[in-house]
Amino acid sequence: MSVVWTWHGAATPTSVWVRARVEGTDSSAELLVSEQEDMSGPVTYGPVSPDSVDMVSIDATGLDADTRYYYRWVIDDVEQTDFDGTFLTAPPDDGRPHNFIFAVAGDAGLTGNGDDSYITSGVSNNPVFDTMRNRALSEGWLGFCHLGDFFYRDGESTDASHFRDTYDDVLTYNGAEGASARQGRFFRSVNMTLAQDDHDLMDNNTDSTSPGRDPALTVYRESAPHYRLPAGDGAEGIYQSWRWGRVLFVQCDVRAYRDPNADFDDDPSSPKTMLGSGQKSWMERVLRNSDAQALVWIVPSLWLSDQGDQQNIGVSYSGGGYSHDSFRRFRQERKELVELLGDHGWLNSMVALQADKHALSMSTGPANPWGGFPLFMFASMDSGFSDTPEGQYDLGQSPGRQRYGTVRVEDSGHTIALHGTGYINDAVWRSHTAYAHVEPRTIALDYQAGHVSPPLEPTNDDQQLTNDFTASRQDGGEVRYERENGPVSVQDPPNGVGRYTGSETFNVASDDQLPSQAGWHVHKGTVDKARYPSVTVDLTDRTRAGLRPDVARLDVGDRVTIDNPPSFLPPEQIDLIAEGYEETINLDSWEITYNASPAESTQVAQVGPDLILNSNHNFETTIYGWRAVGSTVTRTREHAYRGQYAGRMEPDGTSSNARILTRMEDSPRVYAGIEYEFSVWVRSAAGYDVDMSVQWFDADGTSISFPFILPSTSIPAEEWTQLTASAVAPEDAHRLQWYINQRDTPASTDVLWVDQAIISDGADPGTNAPNRADTTGSELAVGVGADDTEFVVHTVQNERGDQGARWINSDGPTFTHPQQIPVDLRLAGEVVRVTRSEPAGWDLFRDARPADTWGTSESGHAWIDTTVADTTIGTSDSSQYGFVQLNASTETIRVQRLDLGTDIADCEVLWSVRTNQVSSGSSQLPSLLLRYQGGTDYYRCRVHLNADETVSVSITRGTSQVGGTVDLPLLTYAASADLDDRIWVRTRIIGHRVLARAWTITPPTGESIGPELDTSYQEPPEWHIDREITDPLTAGQIGFSTSTFSGYSGTDPSMRYQLVELVTPQRMTVTRSINGVSKTHDAGTEIGLATPATIAL
């Protein structure tokens, strides 16, 4: 009556699962567990009876976290002292940082190269297991992750009994060593998890068709300690997950569902699978729902096996070959897994563990083209190997036996270090540390509540000021960077603070990295916030007992916020980073004093969330991503809620349902359990009811469900109406199709226009998150009082050929980004919240207006019509223009001005013009009017529509031309009212320089054109004309002027305009005093993001 072998695993903070094989005649088993090695004072678990295959299993529960225990079996009242074991429980699952170490290795039992004298019948008794056991006990390994190939008995019987015998043989060395077998002793000394690889199914390169699959999976469940297996009982995959500290472990089964390796995975419509859809859905749920901060992914099959594929990925290396038994034959799924890991934010906080190659190997991440995460290959413990190392691992590869690794987890709170070390027997091969960066802890204090001891006083000194920094490299070059503008720039006061220099030599790989170093040090040295050299928290008082745990845990690099500061300080929250501290504890007091700096100095850019998940929501360039059923869908300018285009659905008049729906292949990847939001603006020609539905599909494209998400809703005729709905993705959901429906056989006249059709997951960009880029420099164009809620903001321009880095618009006639609003801006100490942003003015003339006037623009501003006789003015909402027709005296200038309520100085205007005739005798002169003050006090940007159908441009000050005319011989025009025949003009005024360029756009056609196509690519990059005005005007109104040169012989020329948009300045609606500061601001006050995105090193 005795134990044959025993091992343990599935460790949690309070339990461990111990399993043993006993002799067939045994009838009862108990487990003694003690904190003492001599087994004194044990807790008894059981008794239990052996199962049908002589296994006994006991879950030892109620244990203390992070504690070493010892155990002993009692079989039929006889203590089995030869099989004593020991284990550590996992750290507390309390979300706090915990350090631990675990070991990893695979492959033992294959004869071949090297010393294979410790192998008999495909199982190993190598002394390396003694080495690992000693290290496990001395270093306190929490666990050992076996990466598969537990034995090598290829081609032998695949009967379940043979697998059971093999487990016995591995742990007793074929019965010859019993309790002294080295593997058996090792697995009694450390918690273990066991992954399965190809030879564990009794053959090489096995897959789901292998004869050994089912018995291998069944006997594993009978014999090995494991965490919960989500695939269930029987012959299903061995995949599992667990958590130690703040680290998530995900162990995949790469054999149970694997398609054969024989063919490449080169058909995207029918990809092969290694993991199977069920395992991938489980993995997605685990990754999505975990709040762990780092990931260890155990995936035994080779990830990098085709990295040296020069033909396919452009990377070559010498040495080694390609493995067909690897992800090289599952490329589509490898791409899918990278997307899965990336979608849930794990790629920058993980390592992958592998074996199978029988070599120690390390890739630091940059050498991994598929995901960029580090990989540790720890093998083999005792298996034959290839003599030729592979070159795709940038830290190298060492084939051979007696190889294993450890991963030491050091969780400092801000950073989790995953320190991997490869060993050859007892000698270190090499190491690499991967890092998972964690948001620093934040403690919120309140000065008025007494959390901070007085005095709390800032220091506006220059101790940390550096605005001119030189970065150099040892035996290399140097780069200098300086802050040229702003209150802490190198300019002399009052425009700056003067020059504060700094320099340092850096150990970087190349001079290319020096600009980043110099720029970062200038950023840290020019944070325009006060330092707080002393912040004291007195924890002695019992009323502050609630603060004690958080304050005590606060460490260097953590964040401290202080609300309600002293009245003599600005009222906004003080945001600091602790750079050091001094703690005093004695019998009478407990006090901590922090040395702190502005948190902004270490705040770096974050990647913002995807706010719109579908590929084409606005129809501005194409109908790509949408199709129609029982109708046709086109892109139209007839009506648009935002921008210039909308989708137009016209029922066929015979189908019971008319639908516009997203194409599944262009719809977003979705995840089970996430609530998705659907929003669309619709306009009905006749007032027809609309409903919405969504169809969910799994990864194979099979429909899961097709629910209504919005019941039939009445839509008023000729009014834009917003429809919204939401739905939770069901289990196994992978893609969706969104349907916008008209039912009950709508007539062909029941046209429905669709715009801003958005699928989202409710992500919030954050009003004050560092995930937005600031402009190149912005200022108030008009001064504001302390209570004004409308700002006119100008983005400072230069002569570069781009469009200027202005603010995004939430409304307007061109591309808008309302999902990015609201956002916080800061100016002169006050933080304001922008709730709406739009061009300062625009007019595309899409609405019907009274005759003989231009009326009120789409931006809400009145046009001041010309009073010159012999002139006809009006608008066309069908062809979308405002026109000025010259009935006589065509050389007389007619002026149409837009009353913006304020004069405009520097600006940029995008406008367009058409004409009803080709010029004869001389040129028509449609012009943009700038800085109009009356009489001849204005600037003009003139477009010459020449008699030969070519175009020229010129600039005037009043009626006098400045410089020469610039001819554009490749730009032609025609007599046309068609929108597609517009001449586009961009005019920019910087100080007293007027710059302009002109072009035409050829619209793209075909629904296969993707929404990412931006027709602005047809705009020339260079300015066609650049003129300096020597008799300057400071500011004035904008508008259009219409005339011809003298000698014009045409009749009633009509020039047709669009003020596409006043690009800058912009008009912003704001909420004032977000930080408690409210004040007046003069024109010219700088304004920028309250929390700009600063690119980290």
Summary of the structure (lengths in Angstrom):
residues: 1097
radius of gyration: 36.6
end to end distance: 65.1
largest distance: 121.4
contacts: 3734
relative contact order: 0.07
helix: 12%
strand: 38%
